[in-house]
Amino acid sequence: MSEFMTIQTFSKRTGISKSALRYYESENLLHPIRSKNGYRLYSEDQIATVKLISSLRLAGVSIKDIQMYLKENEVVRQQMIRNWIKNLKEKHQLISVSLRFLESYQENGQVYLLERDSEKIVWFIAESNPGKFGNHFRQRKRELERLNIPINNGYLRYLSGRESIKAQIGFSVSDDVEIAGLSEIDCIEIMPACLCIALPYTSPITEIHTGYTQLMNYAMEHEFIPAGPIIEWYRGKHFEDLDLLMPVARISKMEGRS
């Protein structure tokens, strides 16, 4: 049995600790044979396997994903690697955003970080003077309520204009809601999950442009990169609560975060 190595020799050959080797075995990743005396014995071709396992763990890949990877063919393995790369890039982006926020944080600062889940939004086109979109919101809200369509949040997304503003006003609805009977829908959109910098706005609505300026200045000063336009976010029974949101990172449903 000279072609096999003891756990001590295998550990020295690979640079991987004996405790890690035992752990990989317990997770069904590595399969040494047993001698007649019950000692673990490893083969030469397991050196590459255990180095791969260790490398993937150090790269943040979960045990579950490594188990799947070792069982798959080369085509599936390459797709898994592409997914891991995408996930790591997203994690890197989220960490960068978090660092920028903490480095810019001040006591009593108004700007905060907010994680938003994906939402199904029904958008309508509206035109009005700045801060005068209330009637449009109420009209569309009543129309949705007449059709027994529950709504959650209200949104306004600027499109164009300065004195007369063209914008989209939207309402989030449940994913399973069927939209029928509504007039003048501009589009139905699944807004992706994202991390936002957010600014509560309590000044007169006719001065909303000052809030936009404040949030954009904060983003530029602290090098936040927008992942979408600023959106006005309305909540409450009468949409009395208003925050300005700037997406700064997209968030996907990632596998293997553990």
TORKOL-4160 file (C-alpha; in steps of 0.2 Angstrom, whole numbers, padded with zeros to 4 digits, m for minus):
258
<pt num="1" X="0000" Y="0000" Z="0000"/>
<pt num="2" X="0015" Y="0011" Z="m0003"/>
<pt num="3" X="0005" Y="0021" Z="m0016"/>
<pt num="4" X="m0006" Y="0028" Z="m0002"/>
<pt num="5" X="m0002" Y="0042" Z="0010"/>
<pt num="6" X="m0006" Y="0044" Z="0029"/>
<pt num="7" X="m0016" Y="0059" Z="0034"/>
<pt num="8" X="0000" Y="0067" Z="0041"/>
<pt num="9" X="0010" Y="0064" Z="0025"/>
<pt num="10" X="m0005" Y="0070" Z="0014"/>
<pt num="11" X="m0007" Y="0086" Z="0025"/>
<pt num="12" X="0011" Y="0090" Z="0022"/>
<pt num="13" X="0010" Y="0087" Z="0004"/>
<pt num="14" X="m0005" Y="0098" Z="0002"/>
<pt num="15" X="m0002" Y="0111" Z="0015"/>
<pt num="16" X="m0020" Y="0108" Z="0022"/>
<pt num="17" X="m0022" Y="0104" Z="0040"/>
<pt num="18" X="m0027" Y="0087" Z="0046"/>
<pt num="19" X="m0042" Y="0095" Z="0055"/>
<pt num="20" X="m0048" Y="0102" Z="0038"/>
<pt num="21" X="m0045" Y="0085" Z="0030"/>
<pt num="22" X="m0056" Y="0077" Z="0043"/>
<pt num="23" X="m0069" Y="0090" Z="0041"/>
<pt num="24" X="m0070" Y="0088" Z="0022"/>
<pt num="25" X="m0072" Y="0070" Z="0024"/>
<pt num="26" X="m0087" Y="0073" Z="0037"/>
<pt num="27" X="m0095" Y="0083" Z="0023"/>
<pt num="28" X="m0093" Y="0070" Z="0010"/>
<pt num="29" X="m0081" Y="0080" Z="0000"/>
<pt num="30" X="m0066" Y="0069" Z="0002"/>
<pt num="31" X="m0066" Y="0050" Z="0003"/>
<pt num="32" X="m0050" Y="0042" Z="0010"/>
<pt num="33" X="m0049" Y="0023" Z="0011"/>
<pt num="34" X="m0046" Y="0015" Z="0028"/>
<pt num="35" X="m0032" Y="0003" Z="0032"/>
<pt num="36" X="m0034" Y="m0013" Z="0041"/>
<pt num="37" X="m0029" Y="m0003" Z="0057"/>
<pt num="38" X="m0042" Y="0010" Z="0053"/>
<pt num="39" X="m0030" Y="0024" Z="0048"/>
<pt num="40" X="m0035" Y="0036" Z="0034"/>
<pt num="41" X="m0026" Y="0033" Z="0018"/>
<pt num="42" X="m0025" Y="0045" Z="0003"/>
<pt num="43" X="m0020" Y="0043" Z="m0015"/>
<pt num="44" X="m0010" Y="0054" Z="m0026"/>
<pt num="45" X="m0025" Y="0059" Z="m0037"/>
<pt num="46" X="m0034" Y="0066" Z="m0022"/>
<pt num="47" X="m0021" Y="0080" Z="m0020"/>
<pt num="48" X="m0029" Y="0090" Z="m0034"/>
<pt num="49" X="m0046" Y="0087" Z="m0027"/>
<pt num="50" X="m0042" Y="0093" Z="m0010"/>
<pt num="51" X="m0033" Y="0108" Z="m0016"/>
<pt num="52" X="m0049" Y="0113" Z="m0027"/>
<pt num="53" X="m0060" Y="0110" Z="m0012"/>
<pt num="54" X="m0049" Y="0121" Z="m0001"/>
<pt num="55" X="m0048" Y="0135" Z="m0014"/>
<pt num="56" X="m0067" Y="0135" Z="m0017"/>
<pt num="57" X="m0070" Y="0137" Z="0002"/>
<pt num="58" X="m0057" Y="0151" Z="0003"/>
<pt num="59" X="m0066" Y="0159" Z="m0011"/>
<pt num="60" X="m0082" Y="0159" Z="m0001"/>
<pt num="61" X="m0091" Y="0144" Z="m0010"/>
<pt num="62" X="m0103" Y="0135" Z="0002"/>
<pt num="63" X="m0100" Y="0116" Z="0006"/>
<pt num="64" X="m0117" Y="0112" Z="m0002"/>
<pt num="65" X="m0111" Y="0120" Z="m0019"/>
<pt num="66" X="m0095" Y="0111" Z="m0018"/>
<pt num="67" X="m0103" Y="0095" Z="m0016"/>
<pt num="68" X="m0114" Y="0098" Z="m0031"/>
<pt num="69" X="m0099" Y="0105" Z="m0041"/>
<pt num="70" X="m0089" Y="0089" Z="m0038"/>
<pt num="71" X="m0103" Y="0078" Z="m0045"/>
<pt num="72" X="m0106" Y="0088" Z="m0061"/>
<pt num="73" X="m0099" Y="0088" Z="m0078"/>
<pt num="74" X="m0088" Y="0101" Z="m0085"/>
<pt num="75" X="m0102" Y="0111" Z="m0094"/>
<pt num="76" X="m0112" Y="0113" Z="m0078"/>
<pt num="77" X="m0096" Y="0116" Z="m0068"/>
<pt num="78" X="m0092" Y="0131" Z="m0079"/>
<pt num="79" X="m0109" Y="0138" Z="m0077"/>
<pt num="80" X="m0108" Y="0136" Z="m0058"/>
<pt num="81" X="m0091" Y="0146" Z="m0059"/>
<pt num="82" X="m0099" Y="0160" Z="m0069"/>
<pt num="83" X="m0113" Y="0161" Z="m0056"/>
<pt num="84" X="m0100" Y="0162" Z="m0042"/>
<pt num="85" X="m0091" Y="0176" Z="m0050"/>
<pt num="86" X="m0107" Y="0186" Z="m0053"/>
<pt num="87" X="m0112" Y="0183" Z="m0034"/>
<pt num="88" X="m0094" Y="0188" Z="m0028"/>
<pt num="89" X="m0095" Y="0204" Z="m0039"/>
<pt num="90" X="m0112" Y="0208" Z="m0031"/>
<pt num="91" X="m0105" Y="0205" Z="m0014"/>
<pt num="92" X="m0090" Y="0216" Z="m0018"/>
<pt num="93" X="m0102" Y="0230" Z="m0023"/>
<pt num="94" X="m0113" Y="0229" Z="m0008"/>
<pt num="95" X="m0097" Y="0229" Z="0003"/>
<pt num="96" X="m0091" Y="0245" Z="m0006"/>
<pt num="97" X="m0108" Y="0254" Z="m0003"/>
<pt num="98" X="m0108" Y="0249" Z="0015"/>
<pt num="99" X="m0090" Y="0256" Z="0017"/>
<pt num="100" X="m0095" Y="0272" Z="0009"/>
<pt num="101" X="m0110" Y="0274" Z="0020"/>
<pt num="102" X="m0101" Y="0271" Z="0036"/>
<pt num="103" X="m0086" Y="0282" Z="0031"/>
<pt num="104" X="m0099" Y="0296" Z="0027"/>
<pt num="105" X="m0110" Y="0293" Z="0042"/>
<pt num="106" X="m0113" Y="0308" Z="0054"/>
<pt num="107" X="m0123" Y="0309" Z="0070"/>
<pt num="108" X="m0141" Y="0315" Z="0066"/>
<pt num="109" X="m0137" Y="0313" Z="0047"/>
<pt num="110" X="m0153" Y="0312" Z="0037"/>
<pt num="111" X="m0147" Y="0300" Z="0023"/>
<pt num="112" X="m0149" Y="0282" Z="0027"/>
<pt num="113" X="m0147" Y="0265" Z="0018"/>
<pt num="114" X="m0162" Y="0255" Z="0013"/>
<pt num="115" X="m0164" Y="0238" Z="0006"/>
<pt num="116" X="m0179" Y="0236" Z="m0005"/>
<pt num="117" X="m0187" Y="0220" Z="m0011"/>
<pt num="118" X="m0192" Y="0218" Z="m0029"/>
<pt num="119" X="m0209" Y="0225" Z="m0033"/>
<pt num="120" X="m0222" Y="0224" Z="m0046"/>
<pt num="121" X="m0227" Y="0242" Z="m0051"/>
<pt num="122" X="m0241" Y="0248" Z="m0062"/>
<pt num="123" X="m0235" Y="0265" Z="m0070"/>
<pt num="124" X="m0246" Y="0279" Z="m0077"/>
<pt num="125" X="m0240" Y="0294" Z="m0086"/>
<pt num="126" X="m0245" Y="0311" Z="m0078"/>
<pt num="127" X="m0240" Y="0329" Z="m0082"/>
<pt num="128" X="m0241" Y="0343" Z="m0069"/>
<pt num="129" X="m0232" Y="0358" Z="m0061"/>
<pt num="130" X="m0219" Y="0353" Z="m0048"/>
<pt num="131" X="m0227" Y="0346" Z="m0032"/>
<pt num="132" X="m0244" Y="0346" Z="m0040"/>
<pt num="133" X="m0246" Y="0328" Z="m0043"/>
<pt num="134" X="m0258" Y="0324" Z="m0029"/>
<pt num="135" X="m0274" Y="0324" Z="m0039"/>
<pt num="136" X="m0266" Y="0311" Z="m0051"/>
<pt num="137" X="m0261" Y="0300" Z="m0037"/>
<pt num="138" X="m0279" Y="0301" Z="m0029"/>
<pt num="139" X="m0287" Y="0298" Z="m0046"/>
<pt num="140" X="m0277" Y="0282" Z="m0050"/>
<pt num="141" X="m0278" Y="0276" Z="m0032"/>
<pt num="142" X="m0297" Y="0277" Z="m0033"/>
<pt num="143" X="m0297" Y="0268" Z="m0050"/>
<pt num="144" X="m0287" Y="0253" Z="m0042"/>
<pt num="145" X="m0298" Y="0252" Z="m0027"/>
<pt num="146" X="m0313" Y="0251" Z="m0038"/>
<pt num="147" X="m0306" Y="0236" Z="m0046"/>
<pt num="148" X="m0302" Y="0229" Z="m0029"/>
<pt num="149" X="m0283" Y="0229" Z="m0032"/>
<pt num="150" X="m0274" Y="0231" Z="m0016"/>
<pt num="151" X="m0259" Y="0243" Z="m0017"/>
<pt num="152" X="m0244" Y="0246" Z="m0006"/>
<pt num="153" X="m0232" Y="0260" Z="m0010"/>
<pt num="154" X="m0234" Y="0274" Z="m0022"/>
<pt num="155" X="m0220" Y="0281" Z="m0033"/>
<pt num="156" X="m0216" Y="0295" Z="m0044"/>
<pt num="157" X="m0202" Y="0294" Z="m0057"/>
<pt num="158" X="m0197" Y="0310" Z="m0066"/>
<pt num="159" X="m0196" Y="0310" Z="m0085"/>
<pt num="160" X="m0194" Y="0327" Z="m0092"/>
<pt num="161" X="m0198" Y="0346" Z="m0090"/>
<pt num="162" X="m0194" Y="0360" Z="m0078"/>
<pt num="163" X="m0210" Y="0371" Z="m0076"/>
<pt num="164" X="m0222" Y="0358" Z="m0082"/>
<pt num="165" X="m0216" Y="0341" Z="m0077"/>
<pt num="166" X="m0219" Y="0324" Z="m0086"/>
<pt num="167" X="m0218" Y="0309" Z="m0074"/>
<pt num="168" X="m0223" Y="0292" Z="m0071"/>
<pt num="169" X="m0234" Y="0289" Z="m0055"/>
<pt num="170" X="m0234" Y="0271" Z="m0050"/>
<pt num="171" X="m0242" Y="0259" Z="m0037"/>
<pt num="172" X="m0234" Y="0243" Z="m0031"/>
<pt num="173" X="m0246" Y="0228" Z="m0032"/>
<pt num="174" X="m0245" Y="0209" Z="m0027"/>
<pt num="175" X="m0236" Y="0198" Z="m0040"/>
<pt num="176" X="m0252" Y="0188" Z="m0042"/>
<pt num="177" X="m0263" Y="0202" Z="m0046"/>
<pt num="178" X="m0271" Y="0202" Z="m0063"/>
<pt num="179" X="m0272" Y="0220" Z="m0071"/>
<pt num="180" X="m0287" Y="0222" Z="m0081"/>
<pt num="181" X="m0299" Y="0236" Z="m0084"/>
<pt num="182" X="m0287" Y="0250" Z="m0080"/>
<pt num="183" X="m0286" Y="0264" Z="m0092"/>
<pt num="184" X="m0270" Y="0273" Z="m0099"/>
<pt num="185" X="m0257" Y="0261" Z="m0091"/>
<pt num="186" X="m0240" Y="0266" Z="m0097"/>
<pt num="187" X="m0232" Y="0250" Z="m0092"/>
<pt num="188" X="m0231" Y="0236" Z="m0079"/>
<pt num="189" X="m0213" Y="0234" Z="m0072"/>
<pt num="190" X="m0204" Y="0222" Z="m0060"/>
<pt num="191" X="m0193" Y="0234" Z="m0051"/>
<pt num="192" X="m0178" Y="0224" Z="m0045"/>
<pt num="193" X="m0172" Y="0222" Z="m0027"/>
<pt num="194" X="m0159" Y="0235" Z="m0023"/>
<pt num="195" X="m0149" Y="0244" Z="m0010"/>
<pt num="196" X="m0153" Y="0263" Z="m0009"/>
<pt num="197" X="m0147" Y="0278" Z="m0001"/>
<pt num="198" X="m0163" Y="0287" Z="0005"/>
<pt num="199" X="m0168" Y="0304" Z="0011"/>
<pt num="200" X="m0184" Y="0308" Z="0021"/>
<pt num="201" X="m0192" Y="0323" Z="0014"/>
<pt num="202" X="m0203" Y="0334" Z="0025"/>
<pt num="203" X="m0202" Y="0351" Z="0017"/>
<pt num="204" X="m0216" Y="0359" Z="0006"/>
<pt num="205" X="m0219" Y="0347" Z="m0009"/>
<pt num="206" X="m0217" Y="0362" Z="m0021"/>
<pt num="207" X="m0199" Y="0363" Z="m0016"/>
<pt num="208" X="m0196" Y="0344" Z="m0019"/>
<pt num="209" X="m0181" Y="0349" Z="m0031"/>
<pt num="210" X="m0171" Y="0354" Z="m0016"/>
<pt num="211" X="m0172" Y="0336" Z="m0009"/>
<pt num="212" X="m0166" Y="0329" Z="m0026"/>
<pt num="213" X="m0152" Y="0341" Z="m0025"/>
<pt num="214" X="m0147" Y="0337" Z="m0007"/>
<pt num="215" X="m0147" Y="0318" Z="m0011"/>
<pt num="216" X="m0137" Y="0320" Z="m0028"/>
<pt num="217" X="m0124" Y="0331" Z="m0019"/>
<pt num="218" X="m0122" Y="0318" Z="m0005"/>
<pt num="219" X="m0120" Y="0304" Z="m0018"/>
<pt num="220" X="m0107" Y="0314" Z="m0028"/>
<pt num="221" X="m0098" Y="0319" Z="m0012"/>
<pt num="222" X="m0096" Y="0301" Z="m0006"/>
<pt num="223" X="m0094" Y="0293" Z="m0023"/>
<pt num="224" X="m0110" Y="0283" Z="m0023"/>
<pt num="225" X="m0113" Y="0277" Z="m0041"/>
<pt num="226" X="m0132" Y="0277" Z="m0045"/>
<pt num="227" X="m0140" Y="0261" Z="m0051"/>
<pt num="228" X="m0155" Y="0270" Z="m0057"/>
<pt num="229" X="m0164" Y="0286" Z="m0056"/>
<pt num="230" X="m0170" Y="0295" Z="m0040"/>
<pt num="231" X="m0188" Y="0290" Z="m0036"/>
<pt num="232" X="m0201" Y="0298" Z="m0024"/>
<pt num="233" X="m0207" Y="0285" Z="m0012"/>
<pt num="234" X="m0224" Y="0288" Z="m0004"/>
<pt num="235" X="m0232" Y="0278" Z="0010"/>
<pt num="236" X="m0246" Y="0279" Z="0023"/>
<pt num="237" X="m0265" Y="0279" Z="0021"/>
<pt num="238" X="m0264" Y="0296" Z="0011"/>
<pt num="239" X="m0246" Y="0294" Z="0005"/>
<pt num="240" X="m0241" Y="0307" Z="0018"/>
<pt num="241" X="m0224" Y="0299" Z="0021"/>
<pt num="242" X="m0211" Y="0303" Z="0008"/>
<pt num="243" X="m0193" Y="0298" Z="0005"/>
<pt num="244" X="m0182" Y="0301" Z="m0010"/>
<pt num="245" X="m0173" Y="0285" Z="m0015"/>
<pt num="246" X="m0158" Y="0283" Z="m0026"/>
<pt num="247" X="m0153" Y="0264" Z="m0030"/>
<pt num="248" X="m0134" Y="0262" Z="m0028"/>
<pt num="249" X="m0133" Y="0243" Z="m0030"/>
<pt num="250" X="m0144" Y="0229" Z="m0037"/>
<pt num="251" X="m0147" Y="0214" Z="m0026"/>
<pt num="252" X="m0151" Y="0197" Z="m0034"/>
<pt num="253" X="m0157" Y="0181" Z="m0026"/>
<pt num="254" X="m0140" Y="0173" Z="m0023"/>
<pt num="255" X="m0136" Y="0155" Z="m0020"/>
<pt num="256" X="m0122" Y="0150" Z="m0009"/>
<pt num="257" X="m0121" Y="0165" Z="0003"/>
<pt num="258" X="m0118" Y="0154" Z="0018"/>
